Amino acid sequence: MYDLILTRKAQRFYQQADQSLASRLNRCFDQLSKNPYQHPNIKPLKYYTLILHKFKAICIS
C-alpha cells in the first residue's frame, strides 16, 4: 500500500468539503493508496507525484 500526503491547501479544502464530496474523495484516496497507477482520473507529473481533480497527491511506497 501507498501513503497519501495532501498539501496544506488540499487538506484545508478536504476539511471544508461537504459530506458527499468528502465521501467521493475518500473512495478515490482508497483506490490511490492501493494502486496509484490504475486510477482513471490521474495524470502522472513526475516521479510519484499525481494530480487528482484539484488535489496534488504524493505517493510514497
C-alpha positions as CSV (number, residue, x, y, z in Angstrom):
1,M,0.0,0.0,0.0
2,Y,1.0,3.6,-0.6
3,D,0.7,6.6,1.8
4,L,-1.1,9.7,0.5
5,I,0.1,13.1,1.7
6,L,-2.0,16.1,0.9
7,T,-0.7,19.6,0.6
8,R,-1.9,22.1,3.1
9,K,-4.2,23.7,0.6
10,A,-5.7,20.3,-0.2
11,Q,-6.1,19.5,3.5
12,R,-8.0,22.7,4.1
13,F,-10.2,22.1,1.1
14,Y,-10.9,18.5,2.2
15,Q,-11.7,19.6,5.7
16,Q,-14.2,22.2,4.5
17,A,-15.8,19.8,1.9
18,D,-19.4,18.8,2.3
19,Q,-20.2,15.2,3.2
20,S,-20.9,14.0,-0.4
21,L,-17.7,15.4,-1.8
22,A,-15.7,14.0,1.1
23,S,-17.1,10.5,0.6
24,R,-16.2,10.7,-3.1
25,L,-12.7,11.8,-2.3
26,N,-12.3,9.1,0.3
27,R,-13.2,6.5,-2.3
28,C,-10.6,8.0,-4.7
29,F,-8.0,8.1,-1.9
30,D,-8.6,4.4,-1.0
31,Q,-8.1,3.4,-4.7
32,L,-5.0,5.5,-4.9
33,S,-3.5,4.0,-1.8
34,K,-4.0,0.5,-3.2
35,N,-2.6,1.2,-6.7
36,P,-1.9,4.8,-7.8
37,Y,-1.1,3.8,-11.4
38,Q,-4.6,2.3,-12.2
39,H,-7.0,5.2,-11.4
40,P,-8.9,6.7,-14.4
41,N,-8.6,10.3,-13.2
42,I,-4.8,10.5,-12.7
43,K,-2.2,12.2,-14.8
44,P,1.4,11.4,-13.8
45,L,3.6,14.5,-13.3
46,K,7.0,13.3,-12.3
47,Y,8.2,10.6,-10.0
48,Y,5.3,9.6,-7.8
49,T,3.5,12.9,-7.8
50,L,0.0,12.6,-9.1
51,I,-2.9,15.0,-9.8
52,L,-6.4,14.0,-8.8
53,H,-9.0,16.7,-9.6
54,K,-7.7,19.8,-7.6
55,F,-5.5,17.7,-5.3
56,K,-1.8,17.0,-5.6
57,A,-1.0,13.7,-4.0
58,I,2.5,12.4,-3.4
59,C,2.7,8.6,-3.2
60,I,5.3,7.1,-1.0
61,S,5.9,3.3,-1.2
